[in-house]
Amino acid sequence: MLFSVVNFIFNFFIIMIFARVILSWVRVSPYHPTWGPIINFIYQVTEPIMAPVRNIMPPMGGFDFSPIIVLLGLDFLRRIVLSFLI
């Protein structure tokens, strides 16, 4: 049970980061009446994870590599946490 909950939380954050990457390509207005609350939610959930990585590793050549670093870090952390729960 705990294994499934922890795995769900990690998967949720991974999906939110992928959604944020896609939103950075599409450029939907955060003030849109339908999409605005969803966009704001995605940014509020992912910013606490992305900001420290972005501060350490600024954009290089106009590209922000922080989502890749965060995804790799989340996958590594998930493997460690879930191996303790097995």
Secondary structure, 3 states (H helix, E strand, C coil): CHHHHHHHHHHHHHHHHHHHHHHHHHCCCCCCCCCHHHHHHHHHHHHHHHHHHHHHCCCECCECCHHHHHHHHHHHHHHHHHHHHC
